[in-house]
């Protein structure tokens, strides 16, 4: 039986694109009447201050990226020196960050540019890398480099290590759910872990458990309840919904619009029965336009013109890897596209 939680008391940890709540009215006025205020009037080479010049000329940031950094951390506009920012960038590069990972890290957490290397960034970086976390993982959750090592990061690692049993299991969990180190454990992580274990029925610590936790950790219980009720309203029984969630928990991260579009196509166009989704749950998260429609056209063509050759079932046809699909059926896909034979 599906059990629903009460109204949400959480907020998303991934909303990092808005202005900081402490931004001053004076800063807002500056941004409003500066070249930062309109995406259509970005200067080709920002020259707002030494840090923007450094990011543009030496780090390869685009005008848009520099503008984004300054909007998210306006205090950088007051900087008279790029010394601290320069040292932070060099530390990231020396730690193995690629150019793309470096840019992603700064765009997510521009406060890094104002933190000292020796007293702040390097101890955290060494600590995280000692756990086996690669730059790719750190760049996805760069807030790890901005929180206190002694008061937050260290204690959370100790708690999670006790929870998952070993550094190996902990590292695996952090790679799949990096928000474990930045989210509030008691208010956000623990309730979501209980939800996955008790409501979806996935064994704690398993790959499916971590995938489900990653899918829902930044969502409210109210949102999850709406998504599950929506799936039920589309003709899926409770036991079918549970099987879908166990087999493909990432579906919980998809919008209700996407899920409805997939179900509508698969039932009313492709002719599948709702119960098939419990056996092939992954097809509910595929793109209709990029995967389901084109492959359905190839399937129909083959069923009509290649009757002597056995075909995989339609759900299996949808699930074939792109490499396998192109190897076996790519020529028919090309032929159909050339004839502009698409679904009306």
C-alpha positions as CSV (number, residue, x, y, z in Angstrom):
1,X,0.0,0.0,0.0
2,X,1.3,3.4,-0.9
3,X,1.6,5.7,2.2
4,X,1.8,9.4,1.7
5,X,3.6,11.9,3.9
6,X,2.1,15.2,5.2
7,X,2.8,18.6,3.7
8,X,6.4,19.3,3.0
9,X,8.6,21.3,5.3
10,X,11.6,21.2,3.1
11,X,13.1,23.3,0.3
12,X,15.2,22.3,-2.7
13,X,18.9,22.3,-2.2
14,X,19.5,22.7,-5.9
15,X,18.0,26.2,-6.2
16,X,21.2,28.2,-6.4
17,X,20.3,30.6,-9.3
18,X,18.4,33.3,-7.3
19,X,19.9,36.3,-5.6
20,X,21.2,35.7,-2.1
21,X,18.8,36.8,0.6
22,X,21.3,39.2,2.1
23,X,21.9,41.2,-1.1
24,X,21.5,44.9,-0.5
25,X,19.2,47.3,-2.2
26,X,22.2,49.3,-3.4
27,X,23.6,46.2,-5.1
28,X,20.3,45.5,-6.8
29,X,20.2,49.0,-8.2
30,X,23.8,48.6,-9.4
31,X,22.9,45.4,-11.2
32,X,19.7,46.8,-12.6
33,X,21.4,49.7,-14.4
34,X,24.7,48.0,-15.2
35,X,25.6,45.8,-18.2
36,X,24.6,42.9,-16.0
37,X,20.9,43.8,-16.0
38,X,20.1,42.6,-19.5
39,X,21.1,39.3,-21.2
40,X,20.7,41.1,-24.5
41,X,23.3,43.7,-23.7
42,X,26.2,41.6,-22.3
43,X,29.5,43.2,-23.1
44,X,31.7,41.1,-25.3
45,X,34.5,41.4,-22.8
46,X,33.3,42.3,-19.3
47,X,35.5,44.8,-17.6
48,X,33.6,45.4,-14.4
49,X,36.5,44.8,-12.1
50,X,39.7,42.8,-11.8
51,X,38.0,39.5,-11.0
52,X,35.7,39.6,-14.1
53,X,38.7,40.5,-16.2
54,X,40.6,37.5,-14.7
55,X,37.8,35.1,-15.3
56,X,37.3,36.3,-18.9
57,X,40.9,36.7,-20.1
58,X,42.7,34.0,-18.2
59,X,40.1,31.4,-17.3
60,X,38.0,31.4,-20.5
61,X,34.7,32.3,-18.9
62,X,32.2,33.7,-21.4
63,X,30.5,37.1,-20.9
64,X,27.3,35.3,-19.8
65,X,29.2,33.1,-17.3
66,X,30.9,36.1,-15.7
67,X,27.6,37.9,-15.5
68,X,26.1,34.9,-13.8
69,X,29.0,34.7,-11.3
70,X,28.6,38.3,-10.4
71,X,24.8,38.1,-10.0
72,X,25.1,35.1,-7.7
73,X,27.8,36.7,-5.5
74,X,27.7,40.5,-6.0
75,X,30.3,41.1,-3.3
76,X,32.9,40.2,-6.0
77,X,32.1,43.5,-7.7
78,X,33.8,45.3,-4.8
79,X,37.0,43.3,-5.0
80,X,40.1,45.4,-5.7
81,X,42.4,42.4,-6.2
82,X,42.2,39.1,-8.0
83,X,44.8,37.5,-5.7
84,X,42.5,35.3,-3.7
85,X,40.4,34.3,-6.7
86,X,43.5,33.5,-8.7
87,X,44.8,31.2,-6.0
88,X,41.4,29.5,-5.7
89,X,41.3,28.8,-9.5
90,X,44.9,27.5,-9.5
91,X,44.1,25.2,-6.5
92,X,41.2,23.7,-8.4
93,X,43.3,23.1,-11.5
94,X,46.1,21.6,-9.4
95,X,43.5,19.3,-7.8
96,X,42.6,17.8,-11.2
97,X,39.6,19.8,-12.2
98,X,39.0,20.1,-15.9
99,X,38.1,23.5,-17.4
100,X,34.4,22.5,-17.6
101,X,34.4,21.2,-14.0
102,X,36.2,24.3,-12.8
103,X,33.6,26.6,-14.5
104,X,30.7,24.5,-13.2
105,X,32.1,24.7,-9.7
106,X,32.5,28.5,-9.8
107,X,29.1,29.0,-11.4
108,X,27.5,26.9,-8.7
109,X,29.4,28.4,-5.8
110,X,31.1,31.7,-6.7
111,X,31.9,32.4,-3.0
112,X,34.9,30.0,-3.5
113,X,36.6,32.9,-5.3
114,X,36.7,34.8,-2.0
115,X,38.0,31.9,0.2
116,X,41.7,31.5,1.1
117,X,43.4,28.4,-0.2
118,X,45.7,27.5,2.8
119,X,43.2,28.2,5.6
120,X,40.0,27.2,3.9
121,X,39.8,25.5,0.6
122,X,42.8,23.1,0.6
123,X,42.0,21.3,3.9
124,X,38.5,20.6,2.6
125,X,39.8,19.5,-0.8
126,X,42.3,17.1,0.7
127,X,39.7,15.8,3.1
128,X,37.2,15.1,0.2
129,X,39.8,13.5,-2.0
130,X,40.9,11.3,0.9
131,X,37.4,9.8,0.8
132,X,37.9,8.9,-2.9
133,X,35.7,11.7,-4.2
134,X,36.9,12.8,-7.6
135,X,36.7,16.4,-9.0
136,X,33.7,15.4,-11.1
137,X,31.7,14.6,-7.9
138,X,32.9,17.7,-6.0
139,X,32.1,20.0,-9.0
140,X,28.5,18.7,-8.9
141,X,28.1,19.8,-5.3
142,X,30.7,22.5,-5.0
143,X,29.0,23.8,-1.8
144,X,31.1,21.2,-0.1
145,X,34.1,23.6,-0.4
146,X,32.2,26.5,1.2
147,X,30.9,24.8,4.4
148,X,32.9,24.5,7.7
149,X,35.1,21.4,7.8
150,X,35.2,21.2,11.6
151,X,31.5,22.1,12.3
152,X,29.7,20.6,9.4
153,X,31.6,18.6,6.8
154,X,33.7,16.5,9.2
155,X,30.8,15.5,11.6
156,X,28.5,14.6,8.7
157,X,31.2,12.3,7.2
158,X,31.5,10.6,10.6
159,X,27.8,10.2,10.9
160,X,27.3,8.9,7.3
161,X,30.3,6.5,7.6
162,X,28.6,4.9,10.7
163,X,25.4,4.7,8.7
164,X,26.8,3.1,5.6
165,X,29.4,0.9,7.4
166,X,32.6,1.7,5.6
167,X,34.5,4.3,3.6
168,X,33.9,2.2,0.4
169,X,30.2,2.2,0.9
170,X,30.2,5.8,2.0
171,X,32.1,6.9,-1.1
172,X,29.7,5.0,-3.3
173,X,26.7,6.7,-1.6
174,X,28.3,10.1,-2.0
175,X,29.0,9.6,-5.7
176,X,25.3,8.8,-6.3
177,X,23.8,11.3,-3.8
178,X,26.4,14.1,-3.2
179,X,23.7,16.2,-1.5
180,X,24.1,13.9,1.6
181,X,26.9,16.2,2.7
182,X,25.0,19.5,2.3
183,X,21.4,18.6,3.2
184,X,20.1,18.7,6.7
185,X,20.3,15.1,7.8
186,X,17.5,15.1,10.4
187,X,15.1,17.3,8.5
188,X,15.8,16.2,4.9
189,X,18.0,13.1,4.5
190,X,16.6,10.9,7.2
191,X,12.9,11.3,6.3
192,X,13.7,10.7,2.6
193,X,15.6,7.6,3.5
194,X,12.7,6.3,5.5
195,X,10.3,7.2,2.6
196,X,12.4,5.1,0.2
197,X,12.7,2.2,2.5
198,X,9.1,2.1,3.8
199,X,7.0,3.5,1.0
200,X,8.9,2.3,-2.1
201,X,10.2,-0.9,-0.4
202,X,13.8,-0.7,-1.6
203,X,16.5,-2.3,0.6
204,X,18.6,0.3,2.4
205,X,22.1,0.7,1.0
206,X,21.3,-1.0,-2.4
207,X,22.0,0.7,-5.7
208,X,18.2,1.1,-6.2
209,X,17.9,2.7,-2.8
210,X,20.6,5.3,-3.6
211,X,19.1,6.0,-7.0
212,X,15.7,6.5,-5.4
213,X,17.1,8.7,-2.7
214,X,18.9,10.9,-5.3
215,X,15.7,11.3,-7.2
216,X,13.7,12.5,-4.3
217,X,16.1,14.2,-1.9
218,X,15.4,17.7,-3.1
219,X,11.6,17.2,-3.5
220,X,8.9,17.9,-1.0
221,X,6.7,15.0,0.2
222,X,3.7,17.0,-1.2
223,X,5.3,16.9,-4.7
224,X,6.0,13.2,-4.4
225,X,2.4,12.6,-3.3
226,X,1.1,14.5,-6.3
227,X,3.3,12.6,-8.7
228,X,2.2,9.2,-7.4
229,X,-1.5,10.2,-7.4
230,X,-1.0,11.4,-10.9
231,X,0.3,8.1,-12.0
232,X,-2.6,6.4,-10.4
233,X,-5.0,8.7,-12.2
234,X,-3.5,7.5,-15.5
235,X,-4.7,4.0,-15.0
236,X,-1.9,2.4,-13.0
237,X,-2.7,0.3,-9.9
238,X,-0.9,0.8,-6.6
239,X,1.1,-2.4,-7.0
240,X,2.1,-1.4,-10.5
241,X,3.2,2.0,-9.3
242,X,5.4,0.4,-6.6
243,X,7.0,-2.0,-9.2
244,X,7.7,1.0,-11.4
245,X,9.3,3.0,-8.6
246,X,11.4,0.0,-7.6
247,X,12.6,-0.7,-11.1
248,X,13.1,2.9,-12.2
249,X,13.0,5.4,-9.2
250,X,14.4,8.1,-11.4
251,X,10.8,8.5,-12.7
252,X,10.1,10.4,-9.4
253,X,12.5,13.2,-10.7
254,X,10.4,13.5,-13.9
255,X,7.7,16.1,-14.2
256,X,4.0,15.0,-14.2
257,X,3.8,16.5,-17.7
258,X,6.6,14.2,-19.0
259,X,5.2,11.1,-17.4
260,X,1.7,11.8,-18.8
261,X,3.1,12.4,-22.2
262,X,5.0,9.1,-22.1
263,X,2.1,7.1,-20.9
264,X,-0.3,8.7,-23.4
265,X,2.1,7.8,-26.3
266,X,2.9,4.3,-25.1
267,X,-0.8,3.4,-24.4
268,X,-2.7,5.3,-27.1
269,X,-0.2,5.4,-29.9
270,X,2.1,2.4,-29.3
271,X,-0.8,0.3,-28.0
272,X,0.9,-1.0,-24.8
273,X,-1.1,-2.0,-21.7
274,X,-0.5,-0.1,-18.5
275,X,0.6,-3.3,-16.7
276,X,3.7,-3.5,-19.0
277,X,5.2,-0.5,-17.3
278,X,5.8,-2.5,-14.2
279,X,8.0,-4.9,-16.2
280,X,9.7,-2.2,-18.3
281,X,9.6,0.9,-16.0
282,X,12.6,2.6,-17.7
283,X,10.6,3.4,-20.9
284,X,8.5,5.9,-18.9
285,X,11.6,8.1,-18.5
286,X,12.7,8.1,-22.2
287,X,12.2,11.1,-24.5
288,X,9.1,10.7,-26.6
289,X,10.4,12.8,-29.5
290,X,14.0,11.6,-29.4
291,X,13.6,7.9,-28.7
292,X,10.0,6.5,-28.4
293,X,8.5,8.0,-31.6
294,X,11.4,7.3,-34.0
295,X,11.8,3.7,-32.7
296,X,8.1,3.1,-32.9
297,X,8.2,4.1,-36.6
298,X,11.1,1.7,-37.3
299,X,9.2,-1.1,-35.4
300,X,6.0,-0.5,-37.5
301,X,8.1,-0.5,-40.7
302,X,9.8,-3.8,-39.8
303,X,6.6,-5.4,-38.7
304,X,5.1,-4.6,-42.1
305,X,8.0,-5.2,-44.4
306,X,10.2,-7.8,-42.6
307,X,7.6,-10.3,-41.5
308,X,9.9,-13.3,-42.0
309,X,12.4,-12.0,-39.4
310,X,11.5,-12.2,-35.7
311,X,11.4,-8.9,-33.9
312,X,12.0,-8.2,-30.2
313,X,8.9,-7.0,-28.3
314,X,8.2,-3.3,-28.6
315,X,9.2,-2.5,-25.0
316,X,12.5,-4.4,-25.6
317,X,12.9,-2.5,-28.8
318,X,12.6,0.8,-26.9
319,X,15.2,-0.4,-24.3
320,X,17.9,-1.4,-26.8
321,X,21.0,0.7,-26.2
322,X,21.6,3.4,-28.9
323,X,24.7,1.5,-30.1
324,X,22.8,-1.8,-30.4
325,X,19.8,-0.2,-32.1
326,X,21.9,1.6,-34.7
327,X,23.9,-1.6,-35.4
328,X,20.8,-3.7,-36.0
329,X,18.2,-1.3,-37.3
330,X,19.9,2.0,-38.1
331,X,19.5,1.6,-41.9
332,X,15.7,1.4,-41.5
333,X,15.7,4.5,-39.3
334,X,17.6,6.4,-42.0
335,X,15.3,5.1,-44.8
336,X,12.2,6.1,-42.9
337,X,13.5,9.6,-42.2
338,X,14.5,10.0,-45.8
339,X,10.9,9.2,-46.9
340,X,9.5,11.6,-44.2
341,X,7.3,8.8,-43.0
342,X,6.5,10.1,-39.5
343,X,3.5,9.7,-37.1
344,X,0.8,12.1,-38.0
